[in-house]
């Protein structure tokens, strides 16, 4: 998979061109590349580990725009089509504890993903507002490092540790970290307007049922078991009904309990 000297990774740069130059287009490319890298460092970790042979030359981990990943040599052309990932990730593979090595690769991957996104931003001439919109969309996703280390899962908990108080409000606490996400990957809606801070903040909340973002005025409820947020309408819970629920369990957690 690494014999072509990075040609396939370079081909992955073709996902964007001068006909697709909006922040939303670049964000979709970022999200796809991120998904590929997350896959390499989680579900495909054994395959990834095997391909990072320390006996080989400097290898890089590329996330491609079709949500796949590739371990290969860096591109030969100078300068390359895209910013280059960290070189030689394979050399440290057997010299570190595996989880620490994966965390280090994740950190460098986060830096690479940002550099690629803003490389496209510069290439397409994004102005201040467009760059801000792009960063806001990116920042509403957990980093690769947070996913790999499990930090993203911990951050999905409500900050006050109590979902009962959240039931009396129509919106999840504004103190919730912007990386609060369901554990399973969820794709936020692309932002159309970055003019209001509330609109940007709302992107951080995704319904565990439908996967859609929070919208002003909607009633939400948090499951006391899995600690995911849900639209009240998606789980058929009204604000009035929520006031009488001491411990709310979402449909998924309720079915798990019944099977036990």
C-alpha positions in Angstrom: 0.0 0.0 0.0 3.0 2.3 0.4 4.9 1.3 -2.7 3.6 4.1 -5.0 5.4 6.9 -3.2 2.3 8.7 -2.1 0.6 8.9 -5.5 -2.7 7.7 -4.2 -2.5 10.3 -1.3 -1.7 13.0 -3.8 -4.7 11.9 -5.8 -6.8 12.4 -2.7 -6.1 16.1 -3.0 -8.3 16.2 -6.1 -11.4 16.2 -3.9 -11.5 20.0 -4.1 -11.0 22.3 -7.0 -11.6 25.9 -7.9 -15.3 25.1 -8.6 -15.9 24.0 -5.0 -14.4 26.8 -2.9 -16.9 27.5 -0.1 -16.1 26.9 3.6 -18.7 24.2 3.6 -17.0 22.4 0.8 -13.6 22.6 2.6 -15.3 21.4 5.8 -16.8 18.4 4.1 -13.3 17.5 2.8 -11.9 18.0 6.3 -14.6 15.8 7.8 -14.0 13.0 5.3 -10.2 13.0 5.8 -10.7 13.1 9.6 -13.1 10.1 9.3 -10.4 8.2 7.5 -7.8 8.9 10.1 -10.1 8.1 13.0 -10.8 4.8 11.3 -7.1 4.0 11.0 -6.5 4.7 14.6 -9.6 3.0 16.0 -11.5 0.3 14.0 -8.6 -0.4 11.7 -5.9 -0.1 14.3 -4.4 -3.5 13.8 -4.1 -3.1 10.1 -2.6 0.4 10.6 -0.1 -0.9 13.1 1.1 -3.6 10.7 1.6 -1.2 7.9 3.8 1.1 10.0 6.8 -1.2 9.7 9.9 0.5 11.3 12.1 -1.3 8.8 10.6 0.7 6.0 11.4 4.3 4.9 9.7 7.5 6.3 6.0 6.7 6.2 3.1 9.1 6.6 -0.6 8.6 7.5 -2.9 10.3 5.0 -6.7 10.8 5.4 -8.3 10.8 2.0 -11.3 12.7 0.8 -13.4 9.5 0.4 -13.2 8.7 4.2 -10.4 6.2 3.8 -6.8 6.2 5.0 -3.4 5.3 3.6 0.0 4.7 5.1 2.5 5.6 2.3 5.7 7.5 1.4 5.4 11.3 1.2 4.7 12.9 -2.2 7.9 13.2 -4.3 7.1 16.7 -5.8 8.3 19.8 -4.0 6.3 21.6 -2.9 3.7 18.8 -2.6 0.0 19.1 -3.7 -1.0 19.2 0.0 0.8 20.0 3.2 2.8 17.0 4.3 1.8 14.8 7.3 4.3 14.0 10.0 7.2 12.0 8.5 8.4 8.7 9.9 5.6 7.8 12.2 6.6 4.1 11.7 10.0 4.6 13.3 8.6 5.1 16.8 6.1 2.3 16.6 8.1 -0.3 18.6 9.8 2.2 20.9 6.7 3.4 22.7 3.7 2.0 24.4 1.1 1.4 21.7 -1.6 3.7 23.1 1.0 6.5 23.5 2.2 6.0 20.0 -1.3 6.1 18.6 -2.0 9.3 20.7 1.1 11.0 19.3 0.1 10.1 15.7 -3.4 11.4 16.5 -2.0 14.8 17.7 0.1 15.1 14.5 -2.9 14.1 12.4 -5.0 16.9 14.0 -2.3 19.4 13.1 -2.2 18.0 9.5 -5.9 18.1 9.0 -6.0 21.8 10.1 -3.1 22.7 7.8 -4.9 21.0 4.8 -8.2 22.8 5.5 -6.5 26.2 5.8 -4.3 25.5 2.9 -7.5 25.2 0.8 -8.8 28.3 2.5 -5.8 30.3 1.4 -5.8 28.8 -2.0 -9.4 29.7 -2.6 -9.0 33.2 -1.1 -11.2 32.9 1.9 -11.8 36.2 3.7 -11.9 36.6 7.5 -15.6 35.6 7.8 -15.1 32.5 5.6 -12.1 31.4 7.7 -14.0 32.0 10.9 -16.9 29.9 9.6 -14.6 27.1 8.5 -12.9 27.1 11.9 -16.2 27.1 13.8 -17.4 24.0 11.9 -14.1 22.2 12.5 -14.0 23.2 16.1 -17.4 21.7 16.7 -16.0 18.2 16.0 -13.9 16.3 18.6 -10.3 16.2 17.6 -8.8 12.9 16.4 -6.8 12.9 19.7 -9.9 13.3 21.8 -11.6 10.4 19.9 -8.5 8.1 20.1 -7.9 8.7 23.8 -11.5 8.6 24.9 -11.6 12.3 26.0 -14.5 13.0 23.6 -16.6 10.4 25.3 -15.9 11.9 28.7 -16.7 15.4 27.4 -20.2 14.2 26.3 -21.3 14.4 29.9 -23.2 17.4 31.1 -21.0 19.7 33.1 -23.1 19.8 36.2 -23.4 16.0 36.3 -27.2 16.2 36.5 -29.6 15.7 33.7 -32.5 16.5 35.9 -31.7 20.2 35.8 -31.4 20.1 32.0 -34.9 18.8 31.7 -36.3 22.1 33.0 -34.6 24.0 30.3 -35.3 24.0 26.6 -31.7 24.0 25.7 -28.6 22.1 26.9 -26.4 24.1 29.2 -24.3 26.7 27.5 -21.4 25.6 29.7 -21.3 22.3 27.9 -18.0 21.9 26.0 -18.2 22.5 22.3 -17.0 19.0 21.7 -20.0 17.4 23.4 -21.0 14.7 20.9 -22.6 11.3 20.8 -19.9 8.6 21.1 -20.8 7.4 17.6 -19.6 9.6 14.8 -22.2 12.2 13.9 -22.1 14.8 11.1 -23.3 18.3 12.0 -25.2 20.3 9.5 -23.1 22.7 7.5 -23.5 26.2 8.8 -25.1 28.7 6.5 -24.8 31.7 8.7 -22.0 32.5 11.2 -23.3 35.9 12.2 -24.5 34.9 15.6 -22.6 33.2 18.4 -25.7 31.2 19.4 -25.9 29.7 15.9 -22.3 28.6 16.2 -22.8 27.2 19.7 -25.9 25.3 18.6 -23.7 23.3 16.1 -22.1 21.6 19.1 -25.3 19.8 20.1 -26.4 16.8 18.0 -29.5 14.7 18.7 -28.7 11.1 19.6 -31.8 10.0 17.6 -31.9 12.0 14.4 -28.3 13.4 14.4 -29.5 16.9 13.7 -28.3 20.0 15.5 -30.0 22.0 18.2 -32.2 24.9 17.0 -33.3 27.9 19.1 -36.5 27.2 21.0 -36.4 23.4 20.7 -36.9 21.3 23.8 -34.1 18.8 24.5 -33.6 16.1 27.1 -30.6 14.2 28.3 -30.5 10.4 29.0 -29.3 9.7 32.5 -27.7 6.4 31.4 -25.8 7.1 28.1 -25.8 10.9 28.7 -26.7 11.7 25.1 -29.0 14.6 24.2 -32.2 14.1 22.3 -34.9 16.3 20.7 -38.0 15.9 22.8 -40.0 15.3 19.7 -37.7 12.5 18.6 -38.2 10.6 21.8 -41.8 11.7 22.3 -41.1 13.6 25.6 -42.7 17.0 26.2 -41.4 19.6 28.7 -44.4 18.9 30.9 -43.8 15.2 30.9 -40.1 15.7 31.6 -40.9 17.5 34.8 -42.3 14.3 36.3 -39.4 12.1 35.2 -36.9 11.4 37.9 -34.5 9.5 35.8 -34.9 9.6 32.0 -33.7 6.6 29.9 -33.7 7.0 26.1 -35.3 4.3 24.0 -32.0 2.6 23.3 -31.0 2.3 27.0 -34.5 1.2 27.9 -34.4 -1.6 25.4 -31.0 -2.7 26.7 -32.3 -2.9 30.2 -35.3 -4.9 29.2 -33.2 -7.4 27.4 -31.1 -7.9 30.5 
